[in-house]
Amino acid sequence: MPAALALLAALLLAGAPAQGRDEPAPPADSFRPDPAWKPLGNAIWFDPAAKKLILRARVSLTEGPLEHLLCRKGTKEHEAILSTEAPPRTIHAGLLLTGATPDHPVRFDPKYEPPAGTPLAIELEWEDGGKAHRIDAREWIKDQANGKGLDRDWVFAGSELFQDPQTKAMLYAADDGDLITVANFPSSIIDLPFRSSANDADRAFVAFTERIPPRGTPVTMTFRPRAAAKAATPKPAAPKPAPAR
């Protein structure tokens, strides 16, 4: 019996994968939330001094057509570059804390109206090859028409509330995963302020593969209202000469 047990143990060890031999090393991640930030929920914080919202996500897709920059984890990773565990309602509330205001999501009836709300600046930070990287989130979205990065800001559309016909409970549409989209959806929290279709034949945007780190890479996302351009201050009119006497 001891000999049989020893043989079984040897077989099990021989069939076990060698640790660290074939498995890729986990992506580098030195992120630590600033103690001054206020935690709002899982993977999301608010910086009251800078009036910015911070959330954590991971790269879920690096190439192909897109409907989302960011989706809720476990929903639409097959068409979203990033996914997060941050709760959609908390993202909405955190954007309000930054001073951003929603107007309305896309409307299709009786006529098309693009999403509207405060324009947002969204930055991405990650580590790759031992180096820290930072980029405007629009640079991860390629416009197929010109091969360049997205040149318009996303807006805080705000998604929508609706009543479940069975339970009568009020539901938040973005809970289904539409957090930041590049195709217009009434459920989007953050959307593009112009017509952008989700139909396969009409999709305008794809992942900018060469700019995106490998799948699984942790990414820190920062949101703040885009500063409005300062209006030019009119010059005071020159004083009129006093009339001759």
ZINORRA-V915027 format. One line per field, one symbol per residue. ss: DSSP state (@ for helix, = for strand, . for the rest). psi: psi as a letter, one per 40 degrees, with the letter a starting at -180 (. if undefined). burial: + if it has 24 or more other C-alpha atoms within 12 Angstrom, else -. A space follows every 10 residues. Layout:
ss: ???
psi: ???
burial: ???
This chain:
ss: .@@@@@@@@@ @@@@@..... .......... .......=== =..====... .========. ....=..=== ==....@@@= ====...@@@ @@@@@@@... .===..=... ..=..==.== ========.. ======@@@@ ===....==. ...===.... ===......= ==@@@@.=== =........= ==.......@ @@..===.@@ @......=== =====..... .......... .....
psi: dddddddddd ddddeiihhe dehiiiiige hhihdeihhe ahfhihhdde fihhiiiihe heiiiieidh ihhecfeefh diiiehhddd dddddddeei hiciiihdie ihhiiiahih hhihhihhfe ihihihddee hhhddeeiih eiiiigdeai iihhddeeih ihdeeeegdh ieihhdehdh ihfihhiehd eeheiihgde ehiiiehhhh hhhihhhihh ihhhiiihhi iiii.
burial: ---------- ---------- --------+- -------+-+ --+++++--- ++++++++++ ++++++++++ +++--+++++ ++++++++++ ++++++++++ +++++++--- ---+++++++ +++++++--- ----++++++ +++-----++ -+++++++++ ---------- -+++++++++ ++++++++++ +++++++--- --+++++++- ++++++++++ ++++++---- ---------- -----
